[in-house]
Amino acid sequence: MEINSPFTMVVIIVLISVGAGVINNYFKMRAGRESDAESRADVERMQGEIDRLTERVRVLETIATDKDERLREEIRRLA
């Protein structure tokens, strides 16, 4: 097989293109993993905030719907 033949040149060009595509996908995948770790941290932070806000809403609903006596007791407990 001659290195100067058109068939050899086409094969070399195809191999270079495929290799470049594989390397490109590797770098994209690696960058995606880093952003996934950041996304997980954000999700955990947001979940904590949602839990905290859910508890506050639960307390406010209790205060708004209970009788006056329970309302006074809840306000005293929170203060």
C-alpha angles and dihedrals in degrees: 000000000000121000090216095057118110092234092056091049092052091049091050092049091050092048092050091049093049091047091051090050092051092050091047092052091048092056092046091050091048092051089048091056091054092051090047090059090051091047092052091052090050092049092051091049092049092047090055090050092048091051091050093048092046090056091049091051090049090054092046091049090051091050093047097047104038128090120270094261093054089044092057091047093050092048090050090049093050095046 
